[in-house]
Amino acid sequence: MRWLSTRGAAPPASFIDALFSGAAPDGGLYLPERLDPLPPARVRELTGFTAAEIGAVVGAQLLDGDISPEELSALVSDALNFPIPLVQVTDRAWALELFHGPTLAFKDVGARVQARLLHHFTDGTPLTILVATSGDTGSAVAQAFHGVPDTRVVVLYPRGQVSDVQEAQMASLGGNILAVAVDGTFDDCQRLVKQAFADDQLRTHVWLTPANSINVGRLLPQVFYHFIPGRIPDAIVSVPSGNFGNLTAGLIARRLGVPVSRFIAATNVNDVVPEYLRTGRYEPRASVRTVANAMDVGAPNNFERMQTLYGGDIEALRRDVSGAAYDDARVVAEISRVYRQHGYLLDPHGAIAWLGLQDALAQAPDAKGVFLATAHPAKFREVVEPAIGRTVPLPDVLEEALARPRISRNLAASYPDLESLLREF
Ligand SMILES: *Cc1c(COP(=O)(O)O)cnc(C)c1O
């Protein structure tokens, strides 16, 4: 299988090349050259499988030739060693809980598979994954690569500007994970990372790889769990979206035959995609801070993939995807209401997906639906606890991370300092 750039001006790449390069040389993003639907009986069977089992089959189809089915199967079952349950909340709505991995957010799915794929294809040459984070991505990437041989992760975060839990998840691991607290903002961290990737001199000494969300190694495994809502045939599937990697994976799964009637692109007030679906105009803008901060994205990087999957035809996209956006007050009120009325505790991101689904179901009285719950409510205690008027116990993995000593390095927001740190190993 070859992978093609969304901009069409780069040569086709193998999965392996796409995995190590991130973006295509023309600045576009990679998508599989073909998305052949599986036979309906096969899809029905797959929907009853675990995400790892689905991955062994669907991954083999998308990667054919690049890795043996046995190796792929072992790799995904090692990566996806946590449950992804489909939990019924009302007579018409189910939660697909993607937050049972080590950092309690759905980014574990992508990051853990990506880590193992990178390691699988490196042949023992030491690899440095360099990443800037405002919190969630860094902790998922750090956890995902922890203990993976011949790799090390250098994660840059703005000192004093990530949550206690997030810092504990990155900075308490040690081993092959180096957490670096930068004296500066998230933008400074991103700038330093960009400078390192642009430094050809450095890159002759250190094999640097990005771990950002556009990477095919993260997109691929997100396709797997999108088969699970197929257990409820022709469900409406609501996806809480920021960079739209999760929704893009859903659109790919649908092409492969998963019987989803349509998707809801549910956002917070950073609603450039819902606005595009409504007006036909795509106007990226600076992001606004919200209670669902993992979705605070003003220029979603996977929009380009969505466009390409629909050949730029907005009418076709509108048939499959509707937009919905909610402000913080609505989100907090809904967390409280759903807890009281249904005994189900939503986190702010899942709450946005729930709201999108409820509004869609109100328009389609015979329909059923699935919303994607992307973070454990305990990760957003500061929002959830006041909404429900009680404390939310911390899961063991968070308690353990908070109890471990922090081992982070301080760094001035200066490129020469980062460069010598990267050369040190
Ligand atoms: C990253 C993230 C999202 C948004 O996913 P995208 O693929 O960027 O749209 C939603 N919820 C949580 C908890 C996240 O961490």
The ligand as an ORCA input file, in Angstrom:
! r2SCAN-3c Opt
* xyz 0 1
  C      -6.685     15.447     21.755
  C      -8.006     15.277     22.417
  C      -9.224     15.490     21.732
  C      -9.279     15.965     20.296
  O      -8.909     14.970     19.384
  P      -8.525     15.380     17.890
  O      -8.123     14.112     17.258
  O      -7.374     16.357     18.012
  O      -9.713     16.005     17.295
  C     -10.410     15.292     22.418
  N     -10.417     14.930     23.708
  C      -9.278     14.718     24.401
  C      -9.357     14.347     25.835
  C      -8.038     14.870     23.789
  O      -6.909     14.678     24.496
*
